[in-house]
């Protein structure tokens, strides 16, 4: 019988054969052998073993576009809407775009493409992917721990969004007017024409001394009604707000419902999660541009402050914004790419997502500052910066304050805004929770998807209760700083050096060419081997050298809270030496020296998950090792960078 069946792992999303990589000529005989072997199997009985190890069947995206949409839903999140505009404003306005775009091309895009390659090539999640260097498995374990913590407080933020979304249907909006119980010098957010004459004087008082300053009703509503916030947490964090508990439960129920069947269900949801926020953003931007004063707000946002462009703080802000906005070095990208077909064009997807992320940040900035420009116009001030609050203050104070001043149907625009935030938050957390699920199931394949997803959702819900207490924002800020910023920087740097110099950029490039049939250019080689790791190292040094004790609203934390924060950081970072010791002990080498060296080499089953592809790959790597014999240190470095 003639061998006409093609191994599906060689076929990309468009039906093209991708087996014609750098080893095509060498592997022609192996291809013939593989085709013969495949022909001897029935159509539904493809080989699933490779020598002595059985490989579990792995799900794949229904369509390649589902992977792209999922990456967009993951990377385009809350950070684009409420972090980028004010990071840019505080760091030079329009001038901030220059360092940001430079960093995007030297840090964000290279890491994004790198993580897509290793995830797709190996079909392994963020922990098991370090089979390429078992000694550094702690990087994946630490990132999984970090991403899990991020997921717990992301849904707590979504619970706040849900509360505002529900309240947005009320008429009048509940934050539009002051309440007597607040006992503050409160000014109504919904200002009538009769109040315009005295409004400027009142607003100026808001910027005077703290004892007599006037506060908008939207700010007091957020602090007193939603957060019920404490001045400090010296005596504990208090009990959860029952309304936010309901929102937290609803948020986790949404996440669980989407990931219950893995990529088969989350892939279908990705269309809505990726596209819907853009529809709302376009509507809000269209409305913003029609408001008086909106153009002044947009010009205020993009006006460059050239004096700041050489400030190291601006470049630090650009790196951190790019780093966290794209979710690089978190493990999410590796996890999503691991469900791709082997020949999928991740180069195209990395370019699309990184470019779209930046465009979305700018679009969000135009939208937000257009509305805040209208707010400044309404209260009679030319200082738009005086009405701006960054971070959560944008979503829950500045924007609701502006919406309350709309004369026609403010509820519609409030509902649209908070619905957009909710979808953005859910889209990002689906990736984070899926990353944790994949890390567990890669190591314990007998655990079912729904069981793992349910367990994580329940435990995360219980942890999330701490964030919706009167002291919850203190805890959220603490976990974000010690559990995300510090761990991400340290583990991200180790990841770059391991992939670039232990596994090797040259081997990475050959893997990519074997997988996609396209050569990797010098831009990628230089970034992966030198530029990106060096920039990240400088950022870590700057971060540590400028460290100051964390505060929330200028309030210091009690000692137990600092101890908790450093413990969280230690748990993430100490995964590195812990798993290094485990890898050395487990290595089959005879002497300790052999064990140590062997722990830094890929496992015997490293490579494509398909056994026929892996046989090709291993044969080619054996040839490559022979060709590299005799290279000195300088020769190896040159080959690693230039090929």
ChimeraX attribute file (.defattr): number of C-alpha atoms within 10 A of each C-alpha:
attribute: neighborCount
match mode: 1-to-1
recipient: residues
	/A:1	6
	/A:2	8
	/A:3	14
	/A:4	10
	/A:5	15
	/A:6	14
	/A:7	18
	/A:8	14
	/A:9	21
	/A:10	21
	/A:11	17
	/A:12	20
	/A:13	17
	/A:14	10
	/A:15	10
	/A:16	11
	/A:17	17
	/A:18	21
	/A:19	25
	/A:20	17
	/A:21	18
	/A:22	19
	/A:23	18
	/A:24	17
	/A:25	11
	/A:26	13
	/A:27	19
	/A:28	14
	/A:29	12
	/A:30	17
	/A:31	19
	/A:32	12
	/A:33	14
	/A:34	20
	/A:35	18
	/A:36	16
	/A:37	15
	/A:38	20
	/A:39	18
	/A:40	14
	/A:41	12
	/A:42	9
	/A:43	9
	/A:44	6
	/A:45	9
	/A:46	15
	/A:47	15
	/A:48	15
	/A:49	14
	/A:50	15
	/A:51	9
	/A:52	7
	/A:53	10
	/A:54	11
	/A:55	14
	/A:56	12
	/A:57	10
	/A:58	13
	/A:59	15
	/A:60	20
	/A:61	22
	/A:62	17
	/A:63	15
	/A:64	20
	/A:65	15
	/A:66	21
	/A:67	25
	/A:68	23
	/A:69	22
	/A:70	27
	/A:71	27
	/A:72	26
	/A:73	30
	/A:74	29
	/A:75	27
	/A:76	29
	/A:77	29
	/A:78	26
	/A:79	19
	/A:80	25
	/A:81	25
	/A:82	22
	/A:83	20
	/A:84	25
	/A:85	25
	/A:86	21
	/A:87	19
	/A:88	25
	/A:89	21
	/A:90	17
	/A:91	25
	/A:92	22
	/A:93	22
	/A:94	17
	/A:95	20
	/A:96	25
	/A:97	20
	/A:98	14
	/A:99	18
	/A:100	24
	/A:101	17
	/A:102	14
	/A:103	22
	/A:104	23
	/A:105	18
	/A:106	21
	/A:107	24
	/A:108	27
	/A:109	24
	/A:110	24
	/A:111	28
	/A:112	24
	/A:113	21
	/A:114	25
	/A:115	28
	/A:116	25
	/A:117	28
	/A:118	26
	/A:119	25
	/A:120	29
	/A:121	29
	/A:122	26
	/A:123	28
	/A:124	27
	/A:125	32
	/A:126	31
	/A:127	27
	/A:128	22
	/A:129	26
	/A:130	27
	/A:131	21
	/A:132	24
	/A:133	22
	/A:134	25
	/A:135	27
	/A:136	27
	/A:137	25
	/A:138	26
	/A:139	33
	/A:140	26
	/A:141	26
	/A:142	26
	/A:143	28
	/A:144	27
	/A:145	21
	/A:146	30
	/A:147	25
	/A:148	23
	/A:149	22
	/A:150	20
	/A:151	25
	/A:152	28
	/A:153	28
	/A:154	23
	/A:155	27
	/A:156	30
	/A:157	24
	/A:158	25
	/A:159	26
	/A:160	24
	/A:161	26
	/A:162	24
	/A:163	18
	/A:164	25
	/A:165	21
	/A:166	14
	/A:167	17
	/A:168	23
	/A:169	15
	/A:170	10
	/A:171	11
	/A:172	15
	/A:173	20
	/A:174	18
	/A:175	26
	/A:176	23
	/A:177	20
	/A:178	22
	/A:179	16
	/A:180	8
	/A:181	7
	/A:182	13
	/A:183	8
	/A:184	17
	/A:185	16
	/A:186	21
	/A:187	22
	/A:188	19
	/A:189	26
	/A:190	24
	/A:191	19
	/A:192	11
	/A:193	9
	/A:194	8
	/A:195	12
	/A:196	13
	/A:197	11
	/A:198	11
	/A:199	19
	/A:200	14
	/A:201	12
	/A:202	17
	/A:203	20
	/A:204	13
	/A:205	16
	/A:206	19
	/A:207	13
	/A:208	11
	/A:209	9
	/A:210	9
	/A:211	9
	/A:212	12
	/A:213	16
	/A:214	19
	/A:215	20
	/A:216	23
	/A:217	27
	/A:218	27
	/A:219	20
	/A:220	22
	/A:221	21
	/A:222	19
	/A:223	16
	/A:224	14
	/A:225	14
	/A:226	19
	/A:227	21
	/A:228	19
	/A:229	20
	/A:230	19
	/A:231	12
	/A:232	17
	/A:233	19
	/A:234	14
	/A:235	9
	/A:236	12
	/A:237	20
	/A:238	16
	/A:239	13
	/A:240	19
	/A:241	17
	/A:242	12
	/A:243	14
	/A:244	24
	/A:245	22
	/A:246	13
	/A:247	23
	/A:248	31
	/A:249	19
	/A:250	16
	/A:251	26
	/A:252	27
	/A:253	15
	/A:254	13
	/A:255	23
	/A:256	24
	/A:257	18
	/A:258	23
	/A:259	23
	/A:260	19
	/A:261	16
	/A:262	21
	/A:263	22
	/A:264	17
	/A:265	15
	/A:266	25
	/A:267	25
	/A:268	17
	/A:269	19
	/A:270	25
	/A:271	18
	/A:272	15
	/A:273	27
	/A:274	24
	/A:275	14
	/A:276	16
	/A:277	22
	/A:278	15
	/A:279	13
	/A:280	18
	/A:281	20
	/A:282	14
	/A:283	15
	/A:284	20
	/A:285	21
	/A:286	13
	/A:287	15
	/A:288	24
	/A:289	17
	/A:290	13
	/A:291	16
	/A:292	17
	/A:293	22
	/A:294	26
	/A:295	19
	/A:296	19
	/A:297	29
	/A:298	21
	/A:299	16
	/A:300	20
	/A:301	26
	/A:302	21
	/A:303	15
	/A:304	19
	/A:305	15
	/A:306	14
	/A:307	10
	/A:308	17
	/A:309	19
	/A:310	10
	/A:311	12
	/A:312	12
	/A:313	13
	/A:314	21
	/A:315	21
	/A:316	21
	/A:317	20
	/A:318	24
	/A:319	24
	/A:320	19
	/A:321	22
	/A:322	25
	/A:323	25
	/A:324	18
	/A:325	23
	/A:326	28
	/A:327	25
	/A:328	24
	/A:329	27
	/A:330	30
	/A:331	29
	/A:332	32
	/A:333	32
	/A:334	29
	/A:335	30
	/A:336	29
	/A:337	29
	/A:338	28
	/A:339	24
	/A:340	28
	/A:341	24
	/A:342	30
	/A:343	26
	/A:344	25
	/A:345	21
	/A:346	23
	/A:347	18
	/A:348	11
	/A:349	21
	/A:350	24
	/A:351	14
	/A:352	15
	/A:353	22
	/A:354	24
	/A:355	15
	/A:356	15
	/A:357	20
	/A:358	21
	/A:359	14
	/A:360	18
	/A:361	23
	/A:362	20
	/A:363	18
	/A:364	23
	/A:365	26
	/A:366	24
	/A:367	26
	/A:368	29
	/A:369	29
	/A:370	29
	/A:371	30
	/A:372	28
	/A:373	31
	/A:374	26
	/A:375	29
	/A:376	23
	/A:377	19
	/A:378	19
	/A:379	21
	/A:380	16
	/A:381	17
	/A:382	13
	/A:383	13
	/A:384	19
	/A:385	18
	/A:386	13
	/A:387	19
	/A:388	20
	/A:389	16
	/A:390	17
	/A:391	18
	/A:392	14
	/A:393	15
	/A:394	20
	/A:395	22
	/A:396	22
	/A:397	25
	/A:398	23
	/A:399	22
	/A:400	28
	/A:401	25
	/A:402	24
	/A:403	25
	/A:404	27
	/A:405	19
	/A:406	17
	/A:407	10
	/A:408	10
	/A:409	12
	/A:410	19
	/A:411	20
	/A:412	12
	/A:413	20
	/A:414	24
	/A:415	18
	/A:416	19
	/A:417	24
	/A:418	24
	/A:419	20
	/A:420	23
	/A:421	24
	/A:422	24
	/A:423	22
	/A:424	26
	/A:425	26
	/A:426	25
	/A:427	28
	/A:428	26
	/A:429	27
	/A:430	25
	/A:431	27
	/A:432	28
	/A:433	26
	/A:434	29
	/A:435	26
	/A:436	27
	/A:437	27
	/A:438	27
	/A:439	23
	/A:440	18
	/A:441	16
	/A:442	19
	/A:443	12
	/A:444	10
	/A:445	14
	/A:446	9
	/A:447	13
	/A:448	13
	/A:449	18
	/A:450	16
	/A:451	12
	/A:452	18
	/A:453	23
	/A:454	19
	/A:455	13
	/A:456	21
	/A:457	21
	/A:458	15
	/A:459	11
	/A:460	21
	/A:461	22
	/A:462	14
	/A:463	14
	/A:464	27
	/A:465	21
	/A:466	22
	/A:467	29
	/A:468	31
	/A:469	25
	/A:470	24
	/A:471	24
	/A:472	25
	/A:473	22
	/A:474	25
	/A:475	22
	/A:476	23
	/A:477	16
	/A:478	22
	/A:479	24
	/A:480	17
	/A:481	17
	/A:482	22
	/A:483	28
	/A:484	23
	/A:485	17
	/A:486	22
	/A:487	23
	/A:488	26
	/A:489	20
	/A:490	19
	/A:491	24
	/A:492	24
	/A:493	20
	/A:494	20
	/A:495	22
	/A:496	23
	/A:497	19
	/A:498	20
	/A:499	21
	/A:500	25
	/A:501	17
	/A:502	17
	/A:503	17
	/A:504	19
	/A:505	28
	/A:506	23
	/A:507	18
	/A:508	21
	/A:509	21
	/A:510	23
	/A:511	24
	/A:512	25
	/A:513	20
	/A:514	25
	/A:515	28
	/A:516	25
	/A:517	20
	/A:518	17
	/A:519	14
	/A:520	17
	/A:521	11
	/A:522	12
	/A:523	12
	/A:524	21
	/A:525	21
	/A:526	18
	/A:527	22
	/A:528	27
	/A:529	22
	/A:530	15
	/A:531	16
	/A:532	23
	/A:533	22
	/A:534	17
	/A:535	18
	/A:536	22
	/A:537	16
	/A:538	12
	/A:539	20
	/A:540	17
	/A:541	12
	/A:542	14
	/A:543	15
	/A:544	11
	/A:545	9
	/A:546	8
	/A:547	9
	/A:548	8
	/A:549	7
	/A:550	15
	/A:551	12
	/A:552	15
	/A:553	9
	/A:554	7
	/A:555	12
	/A:556	16
	/A:557	19
	/A:558	13
	/A:559	10
	/A:560	9
	/A:561	17
	/A:562	16
	/A:563	11
	/A:564	15
	/A:565	19
	/A:566	16
	/A:567	14
	/A:568	22
	/A:569	22
	/A:570	16
	/A:571	16
	/A:572	26
	/A:573	24
	/A:574	14
	/A:575	20
	/A:576	20
	/A:577	15
	/A:578	14
	/A:579	18
	/A:580	20
	/A:581	14
	/A:582	15
	/A:583	22
	/A:584	21
	/A:585	14
	/A:586	14
	/A:587	21
	/A:588	13
	/A:589	15
	/A:590	8
	/A:591	9
	/A:592	13
	/A:593	11
	/A:594	13
	/A:595	17
	/A:596	19
	/A:597	13
	/A:598	20
	/A:599	26
	/A:600	22
	/A:601	17
	/A:602	17
	/A:603	15
	/A:604	9
	/A:605	19
	/A:606	19
	/A:607	24
	/A:608	22
	/A:609	23
	/A:610	22
	/A:611	21
	/A:612	23
	/A:613	21
	/A:614	17
	/A:615	19
	/A:616	23
	/A:617	21
	/A:618	16
	/A:619	14
	/A:620	19
	/A:621	16
	/A:622	10
	/A:623	12
	/A:624	13
	/A:625	9
	/A:626	10
	/A:627	10
	/A:628	12
	/A:629	9
	/A:630	9
	/A:631	12
	/A:632	10
	/A:633	9
	/A:634	9
	/A:635	11
	/A:636	17
	/A:637	17
	/A:638	13
	/A:639	15
	/A:640	20
	/A:641	20
	/A:642	14
	/A:643	16
